[in-house]
């Protein structure tokens, strides 16, 4: 094992994005406070404007329906129906959404006859007015009693153009109400959310409609994730050094470290985080060698990150984020020794 010496990151060959100034720096908009909700133990951002800024300026979170960037759309194909540009979907996809709508209505305790009538209404073709306008409707996945301001794309997603035939020569399509609207939300990890709350002061986390204080957020995240104090200390440490930490579960580690962000560079390091006053992860030489081999096969380096805490740190002290000021972080690179490479280097000397 050797002390961590950060290597130059590997650039991606094709980059289709422009690097934005990371949060909270913004000369045009001033200091913005974003809003997140805790729903079913997940930290979710629902405001489209907030989603865009949080991801673009620091690559915080991931889309709930996307691999990373929140870019889920109903369909990649859109056509005009009257004055609206709406997504085009197949009849099979439409039936799938009707099934989701049926399940949503049944969970509300409606009788089968009422559910059938509602689905029949949703499946009727929408008649355009003489001006080419479609009537304002809402699908089964939305709350008809809730007034909200929608972007043009969100408004258009309440309708779909259903292709009734796969034969292009005799293709026929109908404008219908979208029976089940799926909105793309941004999901933040606990570490990402607390960094935005505690370090940058640009996120308000709400639970049950009430905004939580910094200490309340810390307490809740510690109750939901037992190792949160050490995992956050490591996250804060790497973020402060300019890295973008993301989940490393895909490679069997805690974090992956990116320079600038995933669109610009491949991850440079796979990081395993442990707190030294806890039982260290039970690595055998065999499991450590396997993890090192996996990391090497994907052109990354394995890093062991130790969060050091003083021996006098008590549970009362850990109940407040003030304890982070007494933590320190040490990282070590784990390298796999290859005998043939060692012989070659000796011969060159």
Secondary structure by P-SEA (a helix, b strand, c coil): cccccccbbbbbccccccccccccccccccbbbbbbbbcccccccccaaaaaaaaaacccccccccccccccccccbbbbccccbbbbbcaaaaaaaaaaaaaaaaaacccaaaaaaaaaaaaccccccccccccccccccccccbbbbbcaaaaaaccccccccccccbbbbbbbcccbbbbbbbbbcaaaaaaaacccccbbbbcccccccaaaaaaaaaaaccaaaaaaaaaaaaaaacccccccccccccbbbbccccccccccbbbbbbbcccccccccaaaaaaaaaaaaaacbbbbbbbbbbcccccccccccccccccbbbbbbbbbbbbaaaaaaaaaac
